[in-house]
Amino acid sequence: MNQAEPGTIRKVTSDNLEVGLICADRDGNRVRLDRVDRNAGTLAYHFLNDELRVQEGIQEPSIEDFLAEGWYLA
């Protein structure tokens, strides 16, 4: 699993994308990747609450759109 070293903040890149990866944005929102389909160029994720439990329905953006949102490794 890809994780940043303690004290390191890195943006998620295409190479980092794998099922189970937890990402965060600048506002503290966290998501867990549920599916990564590189051939189709899509992925699926759920938002997580503070207890890291699923909070909302599944989102299915393109990989390009997901990376453009500026997620960080959590």
C-alpha positions as CSV (number, residue, x, y, z in Angstrom):
1,M,0.0,0.0,0.0
2,N,1.3,3.5,-0.8
3,Q,1.7,5.7,2.2
4,A,3.6,8.8,2.8
5,E,6.4,8.7,5.3
6,P,5.6,10.3,8.7
7,G,5.6,14.1,8.3
8,T,5.5,14.0,4.5
9,I,2.6,15.4,2.5
10,R,2.4,14.2,-1.1
11,K,-0.2,14.6,-3.8
12,V,-1.7,11.4,-5.2
13,T,-0.4,10.5,-8.6
14,S,-1.6,7.9,-11.1
15,D,1.1,5.6,-9.9
16,N,-0.3,5.7,-6.3
17,L,-3.8,4.6,-7.2
18,E,-4.7,1.2,-5.8
19,V,-7.8,-0.3,-4.1
20,G,-7.8,0.5,-0.4
21,L,-5.8,3.7,-0.7
22,I,-7.1,6.5,1.6
23,C,-6.7,10.0,0.3
24,A,-7.5,13.4,1.9
25,D,-8.1,16.9,0.6
26,R,-7.1,20.3,2.1
27,D,-10.4,20.5,4.0
28,G,-9.9,17.2,5.7
29,N,-12.3,15.1,3.7
30,R,-11.2,11.5,3.2
31,V,-12.0,8.9,0.6
32,R,-11.1,5.3,0.2
33,L,-10.6,3.9,-3.3
34,D,-12.8,0.9,-4.0
35,R,-12.0,0.2,-7.7
36,V,-9.3,1.4,-10.1
37,D,-9.8,0.5,-13.8
38,R,-6.8,1.9,-15.6
39,N,-8.0,0.4,-19.0
40,A,-11.2,2.4,-18.8
41,G,-9.6,5.3,-17.1
42,T,-12.0,5.3,-14.1
43,L,-12.0,4.7,-10.4
44,A,-14.6,4.4,-7.7
45,Y,-14.5,5.8,-4.1
46,H,-16.5,6.4,-1.0
47,F,-16.2,9.4,1.3
48,L,-15.3,8.4,4.9
49,N,-16.4,9.9,8.2
50,D,-14.1,10.6,11.2
51,E,-14.2,6.9,12.2
52,L,-13.2,6.0,8.7
53,R,-16.6,4.4,8.0
54,V,-18.4,4.9,4.7
55,Q,-20.3,8.2,4.8
56,E,-21.8,8.6,1.3
57,G,-22.6,6.7,-1.9
58,I,-20.0,5.7,-4.4
59,Q,-18.5,8.2,-6.7
60,E,-17.1,7.1,-10.1
61,P,-15.0,9.9,-11.8
62,S,-12.4,9.5,-14.4
63,I,-8.9,9.0,-13.1
64,E,-7.9,12.4,-14.7
65,D,-10.8,14.2,-13.0
66,F,-9.9,12.6,-9.6
67,L,-6.3,13.6,-9.8
68,A,-7.2,17.2,-10.9
69,E,-9.1,17.6,-7.6
70,G,-5.7,17.6,-5.8
71,W,-6.1,14.7,-3.3
72,Y,-3.2,13.9,-0.9
73,L,-1.9,10.6,0.5
74,A,-3.4,10.0,3.9
